């Protein structure tokens, strides 16, 4: 068993059971005591901070106090607030959505302690609490919404005394917190899985929040934990129960039984709102009683999908009418013939896309059934529609997403005692263009027009284009020799055992500046754009690998700035983060591909990427010194300041130093969308779109065009100018 995966994690292996974390009705919380007033006195469920180690050997109690100058404690408290909090327990606001938090638990606890508070309570705005770290100076505890509001209002009305810690405190994990309305929702920390051709993950969900588990070295003691690492052991135990009931079943059949009999998980409490799709919970929440009892299992058909249950079409670029099929096979262990009726429970759908089933003859176990995904002829536009369970705005910014078409294939038996079966279905169709450079026409000695040709995407946008001066190209990494299975077995020259590893293999790099096209002061209003084309698409630009750029902005032959593909803290909003190469100080944050996620730039499952950075954030740039040197490179997506010495692939990098030259105020190639139009960056494109190319240097004769909505392998195009 394995918890919900990131790229290249064991959880992406087709045969394993990958588990998301759901919520069950019962939780084992810690506790605090309200001592006064008498009307409020009693135990209150809470989650204690992990770093404070004196919950059961010190006495900590006091009056509750609310700061007036700020509510969350993320900044040092004013003198007036410090006087309010001194020798009291600070009540601070807490958001259960990480992207909406100005800071974590440690800064709040530190600021409260610095103000003289003896403890702090975090009053949450929801019931999905999770665990908090706090600090080792004062106790901190987080309260669910209703309890936090009750204590906050009481503290506003009069004195409220609370006991947080006491010698011999028995309340660690000992206070029941029953919230039946939250049953079969998902925890806030369980991550989205993957939807690739032939593979959709996770497979199942199981409880993973406030799980009481044995603690090593504690004798009969335990500890409460959150995580998919708590959900996975549940499913391991359920699989053992199924195997115990059916010792002759294979591991793949046990997996299928658990998935086929799962139940829905929901976005909202009370089993309301949208049902989570396969990329979030696979088949749904495991129900072992039904898994043990099922006489039939269903799974993806074909030798190439051994151990796969769900049916996934993965990303599907659609340039016109498109129809794809996948097959599912039923295996019966019953002592009698059974017949099933096929149906669909649709989850997420995008306009003009549909799922349908072809039951095939007989509709019996042993037959193969063919769910299909189509874009019907004459359907018109195929616009992106989000998974309705997504938070489309995180941290105040629109996140990138791909349209989904998903649900579950339902197999309903004529004999109702056999039980209904379900198989996850997933597809991510998108409107794709097929555009390319066409004719060139000279307008004069230093200017020309380039016309685009091909097919626009069947969407409102039609296409999206960015144009750059080509900086350089890099070769494709070869396949490793047959039989190479591990890193230590590889040849001395770099090679790949998995085609997806070429998502770290740069194909081409380029740069552009819109300074000549912007109004006002170019250095103040202009932006530098750095483009990377890769030899393979990545599910996300910040997965196992990430693209970086090194910039020498002051001409000292050393990198002054690093621009890295990253996420906004605590969110899925994808950004280009610009850092000082020496100190790691953040200088700028811009959206990847120069647009926030409410514009579809096909940023996911893509083999191209654009890193923007504002010119006024680059140190050392002046009107008289506007030449920079740059390089693009890839590396593992690890925390900390990226180091070019760890580059996996690069263009323009020599001995860790950038070498490609661009004058950001007077670029050798100034590319506009139309004559005297705006800079050609993330600009709409259609057949017949004309680019004006202004050449300041005749030697600059190659363009890197990025057709953002083209299919993989055809998004980037190198064009030689006449």
Long-range contacts (C-beta under 8 A, 24 or more apart in sequence): 1-232, 1-233, 1-235, 1-236, 1-239, 2-232, 3-227, 3-228, 3-229, 3-231, 3-232, 4-190, 4-191, 4-192, 4-193, 4-201, 4-202, 4-228, 5-193, 5-194, 5-201, 5-202, 6-191, 6-543, 6-544, 7-194, 7-538, 7-539, 7-540, 7-543, 7-544, 7-545, 8-500, 8-544, 11-193, 11-201, 11-202, 12-194, 12-199, 12-201, 14-198, 14-199, 14-305, 14-306, 14-307, 14-308, 15-251, 15-252, 15-255, 15-306, 15-307, 15-308, 16-307, 17-203, 17-204, 17-232, 17-235, 17-239, 17-255, 17-258, 18-193, 18-201, 18-202, 18-203, 18-204, 18-282, 19-202, 19-203, 19-204, 19-205, 19-206, 19-208, 19-228, 19-231, 19-232, 19-234, 19-235, 20-186, 20-190, 20-191, 20-193, 20-202, 20-204, 20-205, 20-206, 20-208, 20-228, 20-231, 20-280, 20-281, 20-282, 21-186, 21-187, 21-189, 21-190, 21-205, 21-206, 21-207, 21-208, 21-209, 21-226, 21-227, 21-228, 21-230, 21-231, 22-184, 22-185, 22-186, 22-187, 22-190, 22-205, 22-206, 22-207, 22-208, 22-209, 22-231, 22-265, 22-281, 22-285, 23-128, 23-179, 23-182, 23-183, 23-184, 23-185, 23-186, 23-187, 23-207, 23-209, 24-183, 24-207, 24-209, 25-178, 25-179, 25-180, 25-182, 25-183, 26-176, 26-177, 26-178, 27-176, 27-177, 27-178, 27-179, 27-209, 27-210, 28-173, 28-174, 28-175, 28-176, 28-177, 28-210, 28-212, 28-224, 29-173, 29-175, 29-176, 29-177, 29-210, 29-224, 30-55, 30-141, 30-171, 30-172, 30-173, 30-174, 30-175, 30-224, 31-171, 31-174, 31-175, 32-121, 32-141, 32-162, 32-163, 32-164, 32-171, 33-162, 33-163, 33-171, 34-151, 34-160, 34-161, 34-162, 34-163, 35-61, 35-161, 35-162, 35-163, 36-159, 36-160, 36-161, 37-154, 37-158, 37-159, 37-160, 40-150, 40-151, 40-154, 40-160, 43-171, 43-175, 44-143, 44-147, 44-151, 45-143, 45-144, 45-147, 45-175, 45-176, 45-177, 46-121, 46-141, 46-142, 46-143, 46-147, 46-175, 47-129, 47-130, 47-131, 47-132, 47-141, 47-142, 47-210, 47-224, 48-139, 48-140, 48-141, 48-172, 49-105, 49-109, 49-132, 49-133, 49-134, 49-135, 49-139, 49-140, 49-141, 50-131, 50-132, 50-133, 50-134, 51-106, 51-133, 51-134, 51-135, 51-136, 52-134, 52-135, 52-136, 52-137, 52-138, 52-139, 52-140, 52-165, 53-136, 54-139, 54-165, 55-139, 55-164, 55-165, 55-169, 55-172, 56-165, 56-166, 56-167, 56-168, 56-169, 56-170, 56-172, 57-167, 58-165, 58-166, 58-167, 59-163, 59-165, 59-166, 59-167, 60-118, 60-119, 60-138, 60-139, 60-163, 60-164, 60-165, 60-166, 61-89, 61-161, 61-162, 61-163, 61-164, 61-166, 62-87, 62-88, 62-89, 62-118, 62-119, 62-161, 62-162, 63-88, 63-89, 63-155, 63-159, 63-160, 63-161, 63-162, 64-88, 64-89, 64-91, 64-121, 64-151, 64-154, 64-155, 64-160, 64-161, 64-162, 65-89, 65-90, 65-91, 65-117, 65-155, 66-90, 66-91, 66-152, 66-155, 66-156, 67-92, 72-101, 72-102, 72-103, 72-108, 73-107, 73-108, 73-111, 73-112, 73-120, 74-102, 74-103, 74-107, 74-108, 74-111, 75-111, 76-111, 76-114, 76-115, 77-111, 77-112, 77-114, 77-115, 81-115, 82-114, 82-115, 82-116, 85-112, 85-115, 85-116, 85-117, 86-115, 86-116, 86-117, 87-116, 87-117, 87-118, 88-117, 88-118, 89-117, 89-118, 89-119, 89-120, 89-121, 89-162, 89-164, 90-115, 90-117, 90-119, 90-120, 90-121, 91-120, 91-121, 91-123, 91-148, 91-151, 91-152, 91-155, 92-120, 92-121, 92-122, 92-123, 93-122, 93-123, 93-125, 94-122, 94-123, 94-124, 94-125, 94-142, 94-148, 95-124, 95-125, 96-124, 96-125, 96-126, 96-127, 96-128, 96-129, 96-130, 96-188, 97-126, 97-188, 97-391, 97-394, 98-188, 98-570, 98-571, 99-391, 99-394, 99-395, 99-568, 99-569, 99-570, 99-571, 99-573, 100-394, 100-395, 101-570, 104-132, 104-133, 105-132, 105-133, 105-134, 105-140, 105-142, 106-133, 106-134, 106-135, 108-140, 109-134, 109-135, 109-137, 109-138, 109-140, 110-135, 110-137, 112-138, 112-140, 113-137, 113-138, 119-164, 119-165, 121-148, 121-151, 121-162, 122-148, 123-147, 123-148, 123-149, 123-151, 123-152, 124-148, 127-179, 127-182, 127-269, 128-182, 128-185, 128-187, 128-188, 128-209, 130-187, 130-188, 130-189, 130-209, 130-226, 131-224, 131-225, 131-226, 139-164, 139-165, 144-177, 144-179, 172-224, 173-212, 173-222, 173-223, 173-224, 177-210, 181-269, 181-270, 182-269, 183-271, 184-263, 184-264, 184-265, 184-266, 184-271, 184-285, 185-265, 185-266, 185-267, 185-268, 185-269, 186-265, 186-267, 186-276, 186-280, 186-281, 187-226, 189-226, 189-227, 189-228, 190-228, 190-231, 190-280, 191-228, 192-279, 192-280, 192-572, 193-278, 193-279, 193-280, 193-282, 194-279, 194-539, 195-278, 195-279, 195-312, 195-314, 195-315, 195-404, 195-406, 195-426, 195-427, 195-428, 196-312, 196-314, 196-315, 196-539, 197-312, 197-313, 197-314, 197-315, 198-300, 198-304, 198-305, 198-308, 198-312, 198-314, 199-308, 199-310, 199-312, 199-314, 200-278, 200-279, 200-282, 200-310, 200-311, 200-312, 200-424, 200-426, 201-279, 201-282, 202-280, 202-281, 202-282, 203-255, 203-258, 203-259, 203-282, 203-283, 203-309, 203-310, 203-424, 204-235, 204-258, 204-259, 204-262, 204-281, 204-282, 204-283, 204-284, 204-285, 204-286, 205-231, 205-262, 205-265, 205-276, 205-281, 205-282, 205-284, 205-285, 205-286, 206-231, 206-232, 206-234, 206-235, 206-238, 206-285, 206-286, 207-231, 207-234, 208-234, 234-286, 235-286, 238-286, 238-288, 238-291, 241-288, 241-291, 241-292, 242-288, 242-291, 242-292, 245-292, 246-292, 246-333, 249-333, 251-307, 252-299, 252-306, 252-307, 253-297, 253-331, 255-307, 255-309, 256-297, 256-298, 256-299, 256-309, 256-331, 257-291, 257-292, 257-294, 257-297, 258-283, 258-286, 258-288, 258-291, 259-283, 259-309, 259-310, 259-422, 259-423, 259-424, 260-291, 260-294, 260-296, 260-297, 260-298, 260-309, 260-411, 260-421, 260-422, 260-423, 261-287, 261-290, 261-291, 261-293, 261-294, 261-419, 261-421, 261-422, 262-286, 262-287, 262-422, 263-287, 267-388, 267-389, 273-389, 274-347, 274-348, 274-388, 274-389, 275-347, 276-347, 276-389, 277-347, 277-348, 277-387, 277-389, 277-404, 277-406, 277-407, 277-426, 278-310, 278-312, 278-347, 278-406, 278-408, 278-424, 278-425, 278-426, 279-387, 279-404, 279-406, 279-426, 280-387, 280-389, 282-310, 282-424, 283-309, 283-310, 283-408, 283-422, 283-423, 283-424, 284-408, 284-422, 290-419, 293-419, 294-418, 294-419, 294-421, 295-332, 295-333, 295-334, 295-338, 295-418, 296-330, 296-331, 296-332, 296-333, 296-334, 296-338, 296-340, 296-365, 296-411, 296-413, 296-418, 296-421, 297-330, 297-331, 297-333, 297-421, 298-328, 298-329, 298-330, 298-331, 298-409, 298-411, 298-421, 298-423, 299-328, 299-329, 299-331, 299-423, 300-326, 300-327, 300-328, 300-329, 300-423, 301-326, 301-327, 301-328, 301-329, 301-368, 302-327, 309-423, 309-424, 310-423, 310-424, 310-425, 310-426, 311-371, 311-409, 311-423, 311-424, 311-425, 311-426, 312-424, 312-425, 312-426, 312-427, 313-373, 313-426, 313-427, 313-428, 313-429, 314-426, 314-427, 314-428, 314-605, 315-402, 315-428, 315-430, 315-605, 316-373, 316-427, 316-428, 316-429, 316-430, 317-430, 317-432, 317-711, 317-712, 318-375, 318-382, 318-429, 318-430, 318-431, 318-432, 318-458, 319-432, 319-433, 319-434, 319-455, 319-457, 319-458, 319-711, 320-375, 320-455, 320-458, 321-374, 321-375, 321-376, 321-377, 321-378, 321-379, 322-374, 322-375, 322-429, 323-372, 323-373, 323-374, 323-375, 324-372, 324-373, 324-374, 324-427, 325-358, 325-370, 325-371, 325-372, 325-373, 326-370, 326-371, 326-372, 327-368, 327-369, 327-370, 328-368, 328-369, 328-370, 328-371, 328-409, 328-423, 329-366, 329-367, 329-368, 330-364, 330-365, 330-366, 330-367, 330-369, 330-411, 330-421, 331-365, 331-366, 332-365, 332-366, 334-365, 334-418, 336-415, 337-364, 338-364, 338-365, 338-413, 338-414, 338-415, 338-418, 339-363, 339-364, 339-413, 339-414, 339-415, 340-364, 340-365, 340-411, 340-412, 340-413, 340-414, 340-421, 341-411, 341-412, 341-413, 341-414, 342-369, 342-409, 342-410, 342-411, 342-412, 343-409, 343-410, 343-411, 343-412, 344-371, 344-407, 344-408, 344-409, 344-410, 344-425, 345-407, 345-408, 345-410, 345-422, 346-407, 347-404, 347-406, 347-407, 347-408, 348-385, 348-386, 348-387, 348-388, 348-404, 348-405, 348-406, 348-407, 349-385, 349-404, 349-405, 349-407, 350-382, 350-383, 350-384, 350-385, 350-403, 350-404, 350-405, 350-429, 351-381, 351-382, 351-383, 351-385, 352-376, 352-379, 352-380, 352-381, 352-382, 352-383, 353-382, 353-403, 353-405, 353-427, 353-429, 354-405, 355-405, 355-407, 355-425, 355-427, 357-409, 369-409, 369-411, 371-409, 371-425, 373-405, 373-427, 373-429, 375-429, 375-458, 379-458, 380-458, 381-431, 381-458, 381-459, 381-460, 382-429, 382-430, 382-431, 382-457, 382-458, 382-459, 383-431, 383-459, 383-460, 384-430, 384-431, 384-459, 384-600, 392-597, 392-598, 394-568, 394-570, 394-571, 394-572, 394-573, 395-568, 395-569, 395-570, 395-571, 395-573, 397-568, 397-571, 397-573, 397-591, 397-596, 397-597, 398-573, 398-596, 398-597, 398-598, 399-571, 399-572, 399-573, 399-574, 399-597, 400-572, 400-573, 400-574, 400-592, 400-597, 400-601, 400-603, 400-604, 401-597, 401-604, 402-428, 402-430, 402-604, 402-605, 403-428, 403-429, 403-430, 404-428, 405-429, 428-605, 430-600, 430-602, 430-709, 431-457, 431-458, 431-459, 431-461, 431-709, 432-457, 432-709, 432-710, 432-711, 433-457, 433-462, 433-463, 433-685, 433-707, 433-709, 433-710, 434-710, 434-711, 434-714, 435-463, 435-465, 435-685, 435-686, 435-687, 435-707, 435-710, 436-707, 436-714, 436-717, 437-703, 437-705, 437-717, 437-719, 440-721, 440-722, 442-722, 443-692, 446-694, 446-695, 446-696, 447-692, 447-693, 447-694, 447-695, 448-692, 448-693, 448-695, 448-721, 448-722, 449-675, 449-690, 449-691, 449-692, 449-693, 450-690, 450-691, 450-693, 450-703, 450-719, 450-721, 451-688, 451-689, 451-690, 451-691, 452-685, 452-686, 452-687, 452-688, 452-689, 452-690, 452-691, 453-687, 453-688, 454-687, 455-687, 456-685, 456-686, 456-687, 457-709, 459-600, 459-709, 461-600, 461-684, 461-709, 462-684, 462-685, 462-686, 463-684, 463-685, 463-686, 463-689, 463-707, 463-708, 463-709, 463-710, 464-599, 464-600, 464-601, 464-602, 464-682, 464-683, 464-684, 464-685, 464-707, 464-708, 464-709, 465-673, 465-680, 465-682, 465-683, 465-684, 465-685, 465-689, 465-691, 465-705, 465-706, 465-707, 465-708, 466-512, 466-529, 466-531, 466-593, 466-594, 466-610, 466-680, 466-681, 466-682, 466-683, 466-705, 466-706, 466-708, 467-512, 467-671, 467-680, 467-681, 467-691, 467-703, 467-704, 467-705, 467-706, 468-510, 468-511, 468-512, 468-529, 468-531, 468-671, 468-703, 468-704, 468-705, 468-706, 469-510, 469-511, 469-512, 469-662, 469-667, 469-668, 469-669, 469-671, 469-700, 469-702, 469-703, 469-704, 470-508, 470-509, 470-510, 470-702, 470-703, 470-704, 470-718, 471-508, 471-509, 471-510, 471-511, 471-630, 471-632, 471-651, 471-652, 471-660, 471-662, 471-704, 472-508, 472-509, 472-651, 472-652, 472-660, 473-507, 473-508, 473-509, 473-651, 473-718, 474-505, 474-506, 474-507, 474-508, 474-509, 474-649, 474-650, 474-651, 476-502, 476-505, 476-507, 476-535, 477-501, 477-502, 477-505, 477-535, 477-649, 499-536, 500-536, 500-538, 501-536, 502-534, 502-535, 502-536, 503-534, 503-535, 503-536, 503-537, 503-538, 503-543, 503-544, 503-545, 503-607, 504-534, 504-544, 504-545, 504-634, 504-635, 504-648, 504-649, 505-534, 505-535, 505-536, 505-634, 505-648, 505-649, 506-532, 506-533, 506-534, 506-535, 506-632, 506-633, 506-634, 506-649, 506-650, 506-651, 507-533, 507-534, 507-535, 507-607, 507-716, 508-532, 508-533, 508-651, 508-704, 508-716, 508-718, 509-533, 509-631, 509-632, 509-651, 509-652, 509-660, 509-704, 510-703, 510-704, 511-630, 511-660, 511-662, 511-667, 512-667, 512-669, 512-671, 512-679, 512-680, 512-681, 513-615, 513-662, 513-663, 513-664, 513-665, 513-667, 513-679, 514-678, 514-679, 514-681, 515-615, 515-664, 515-665, 515-667, 516-665, 516-666, 516-667, 516-670, 516-679, 516-694, 517-670, 517-672, 517-677, 517-678, 517-679, 518-679, 522-615, 522-665, 523-615, 523-616, 523-621, 523-622, 523-623, 523-626, 523-665, 524-615, 524-616, 525-616, 526-614, 526-615, 526-616, 526-664, 526-665, 527-590, 527-594, 527-612, 527-613, 527-614, 527-615, 527-681, 528-612, 528-613, 528-614, 528-615, 528-618, 528-628, 528-662, 528-664, 529-594, 529-610, 529-611, 529-612, 529-681, 530-563, 530-610, 530-611, 530-612, 530-613, 530-630, 530-632, 531-608, 531-609, 531-610, 531-611, 531-632, 531-704, 531-706, 531-716, 532-608, 532-609, 532-610, 532-611, 532-632, 532-634, 533-607, 533-608, 533-704, 533-706, 533-715, 533-716, 534-607, 534-608, 534-609, 534-634, 535-607, 536-607, 536-712, 537-605, 537-606, 537-607, 537-712, 538-605, 538-606, 538-607, 539-604, 539-605, 540-574, 540-604, 541-565, 541-574, 541-592, 541-603, 541-604, 541-606, 541-609, 542-566, 542-567, 542-574, 542-637, 543-637, 544-636, 544-637, 545-634, 545-635, 545-636, 545-637, 545-648, 546-634, 546-635, 546-636, 546-637, 546-642, 547-609, 547-611, 547-632, 547-633, 547-634, 548-632, 548-633, 548-634, 548-635, 548-642, 548-644, 548-647, 549-611, 549-630, 549-631, 549-632, 549-633, 550-581, 550-630, 550-631, 550-633, 550-644, 550-653, 550-656, 550-657, 550-658, 551-613, 551-618, 551-628, 551-629, 551-630, 551-658, 552-628, 552-629, 552-630, 552-657, 552-658, 553-618, 553-619, 553-620, 553-621, 553-628, 554-619, 554-620, 554-625, 555-620, 555-625, 555-627, 555-629, 557-629, 557-657, 558-657, 559-644, 559-656, 559-657, 559-658, 560-618, 560-619, 560-620, 561-587, 561-613, 561-618, 561-619, 562-641, 562-642, 562-644, 563-611, 563-613, 564-642, 565-592, 565-609, 565-611, 565-637, 573-597, 574-603, 576-611, 576-612, 576-613, 578-613, 578-617, 578-618, 579-641, 579-642, 580-619, 581-641, 584-640, 584-641, 587-613, 587-617, 587-618, 587-619, 588-613, 588-614, 588-617, 590-614, 593-682, 593-708, 594-681, 594-682, 595-682, 599-682, 600-709, 601-682, 601-708, 602-708, 602-709, 602-715, 605-712, 606-708, 606-712, 606-715, 607-712, 607-713, 607-715, 607-716, 608-706, 608-708, 608-715, 608-716, 610-681, 610-682, 610-706, 615-664, 621-664, 623-665, 626-663, 626-664, 626-665, 626-666, 627-661, 627-662, 627-663, 627-664, 628-661, 628-662, 628-663, 628-664, 629-657, 629-658, 629-659, 629-660, 629-661, 629-662, 630-658, 630-660, 630-662, 631-657, 631-658, 631-659, 631-660, 666-696, 667-696, 668-695, 668-696, 668-697, 668-699, 668-700, 669-693, 669-694, 669-695, 669-696, 669-697, 669-700, 669-703, 670-694, 670-696, 671-703, 682-708, 693-721, 695-721
